[in-house]
Amino acid sequence: MQVRLTGGQAGDNPQLVPLLDDRKAAGRGTGFRLLADKAYSHPSTRNTLRHRRVAHTIPERSDQVAQRKARGSRGGRPPKFDPGTYKKRNTVERSYLRLKQWRAIATRYDKHARTFLGGILLAASIIYLKTH
């Protein structure tokens, strides 16, 4: 599991590439499939994932579908999307909910980011050990 701590107002998409870099630095290859929500459905993100040969399942945003259809035959093909695989993403959402059951994480009592990150890693390790 890779974890990055950012400010509460920071978006998720800009952290994807550094997270992939952390994964590669940890010696974990590209033999995985990225399941992401529509927030990651940006052409630059898809190009980066293709360039890094990371298999991904990301739904297309409605504005992107409309824009592609408005361009007609020049709009290109829609990106490949497998709804069956995407259904497995609910495990990620359930993991966040399990983390938020820890009071110190849900309310962020810790003053320092390092302490908060340590709490997240501890909670995630315990949750992993309980479920596996």
C-alpha positions in Angstrom: 0.0 0.0 0.0 1.3 3.4 -0.9 0.1 6.5 1.1 0.7 10.2 0.5 -0.5 12.9 2.9 -1.6 16.2 1.5 -3.5 19.2 2.6 -7.3 18.9 2.9 -7.9 21.3 0.0 -5.5 19.5 -2.4 -6.9 17.5 -5.3 -6.3 13.8 -5.8 -5.3 13.8 -9.4 -2.0 15.7 -9.0 -0.8 13.1 -6.5 -1.3 10.2 -8.8 2.1 10.4 -10.6 4.1 10.9 -7.4 2.2 7.9 -5.9 3.2 5.8 -8.9 6.8 7.0 -8.5 6.7 6.0 -4.8 5.4 2.6 -5.8 8.2 2.1 -8.4 10.8 3.3 -5.9 9.5 0.7 -3.4 10.4 -2.0 -6.0 6.8 -2.8 -6.9 6.4 -3.1 -10.7 3.5 -2.3 -13.0 1.7 -5.6 -12.6 -1.5 -4.1 -11.2 -4.7 -2.4 -12.4 -5.5 1.1 -11.3 -9.2 1.6 -10.5 -10.1 5.3 -10.2 -13.2 7.5 -10.2 -14.1 10.2 -12.7 -11.8 12.7 -11.0 -8.9 10.9 -12.7 -10.6 11.0 -16.1 -8.3 13.6 -17.7 -6.6 13.1 -21.0 -3.2 13.9 -19.5 -3.7 11.3 -16.8 -4.7 8.7 -19.3 -1.7 9.5 -21.4 0.6 9.2 -18.4 -0.8 5.9 -17.5 -0.5 4.6 -21.1 3.1 5.8 -21.2 3.9 4.0 -18.0 2.0 0.9 -19.1 -0.3 0.9 -16.2 -3.6 -0.9 -16.9 -6.4 1.3 -15.7 -10.2 1.4 -15.5 -11.5 4.9 -15.3 -15.0 6.0 -16.3 -15.4 9.0 -18.7 -16.9 12.2 -17.4 -20.1 13.3 -19.1 -18.6 16.5 -20.4 -15.8 14.6 -22.0 -18.3 12.2 -23.7 -20.3 15.2 -25.0 -17.2 16.9 -26.2 -16.0 13.8 -28.0 -19.4 13.3 -29.6 -19.6 16.9 -30.7 -16.4 16.5 -32.6 -18.0 13.7 -34.6 -15.6 11.3 -36.4 -12.6 13.5 -35.3 -13.5 12.9 -31.7 -11.9 9.5 -31.6 -12.9 6.3 -29.9 -14.1 6.3 -26.3 -11.5 4.9 -23.9 -11.9 1.2 -23.0 -14.0 0.8 -19.9 -15.1 -2.5 -18.1 -18.0 -2.0 -15.7 -17.4 -5.4 -14.2 -13.9 -4.5 -13.2 -15.0 -1.0 -12.0 -17.4 -2.6 -9.5 -14.4 -3.8 -7.6 -13.6 -0.2 -6.7 -16.1 -0.3 -3.9 -13.4 -2.1 -1.8 -11.4 1.1 -1.9 -14.3 3.2 -0.7 -15.0 0.7 2.1 -11.4 0.9 3.1 -11.7 4.7 3.5 -14.8 4.2 5.6 -12.9 1.7 7.8 -10.1 4.2 8.3 -12.6 6.9 9.3 -14.0 4.7 12.0 -10.8 5.4 13.9 -11.6 8.5 15.9 -8.1 10.1 15.8 -8.1 9.8 12.0 -11.7 11.0 11.4 -11.2 14.1 13.6 -7.5 14.7 13.0 -6.5 15.5 16.6 -2.8 15.3 15.8 -0.9 18.5 15.6 1.8 17.3 13.3 1.4 15.7 9.9 4.1 13.0 10.8 2.0 11.9 13.8 -1.2 11.8 11.8 0.5 9.8 9.0 1.8 7.4 11.6 -1.8 6.9 12.9 -3.0 6.3 9.4 -0.3 3.7 8.7 -1.0 2.0 12.1 -4.8 1.9 11.4 -4.3 0.6 7.9 -1.9 -2.1 9.0 -4.4 -3.3 11.7 -7.3 -3.2 9.2 -5.2 -5.2 6.7 -4.3 -7.8 9.3 -7.9 -8.2 10.4 -9.2 -8.6 6.9 -6.4 -10.9 5.6 
